[in-house]
C-alpha cells in the first residue's frame, strides 16, 4: 500500500499542484476541503492523471471532524505527509469582527493543523514523514505589512498566519527528534488561477509545489520565502 499525503484546504492553486507533484512520486492523495462537489471534480481530474485519490469533505476548523478525517484517510495508506493549505476567512476588520470569526481564524490556522498532526503522529513517525504548511507574508511583523492587511480587510488572515508561523516553528522543534520534518513555504504574492488572482498574479502554483517537494525531500530548510 502506497504512502498517503493529505492535502488540507484543497483549491485550484498551490494545493492542487502539490497533490499532483506528490502524486507523480507515487503518493496516494487525500483531498480535503468543505465543498464536496468541487472536491469530487478535482479528484476525478487527478485520477485521470493516474493518481490514486479520494475526496474527504471536511470542516477543518472542527477538531472532531479532523480526527475522523485522518482515521478514514488511512484507508488509502499510512499518512506520510500533511500539506496544510487551509485558512480561515472572515475577521477582516478587527474593530468589528464577531468573536465567531476570530475563533474561526485560529480554528483553521492553528487548532486544525495541530489536531491533524496529533492524530496522524503514529503514521508520521513510522514513515519519517513530513508536515508542509503554506504560509503567507501577512504573518510578518512589519508596519507596511500591517497597513496592507488593514487596507485589504485581511486582518483575521494576518493574525491567523502569524500564529500559524509560530506553530510551525514549535512543531518543527518538537517533531525533529522523532524524525518528522516540518517545513513552510511563505508565499509573498498572488498565485495565478486562484480566487485572489484578478489578472495581476505573478506566481505559478507548480513552482511553489516543486519547492514543497524539495523541502520534504531534502529536509534542510524549515521556513522559506517564495515570491
Helices and strands as residue ranges (DSSP letters): E 4-8, H 14-24, E 28-33, H 36-48, E 53-57, H 63-73, G 74-76, E 79-84, H 99-106, I 107-112, H 113-127, E 130-136, G 137-139, H 143-151, H 155-176, E 181-187, H 205-218, E 223-226
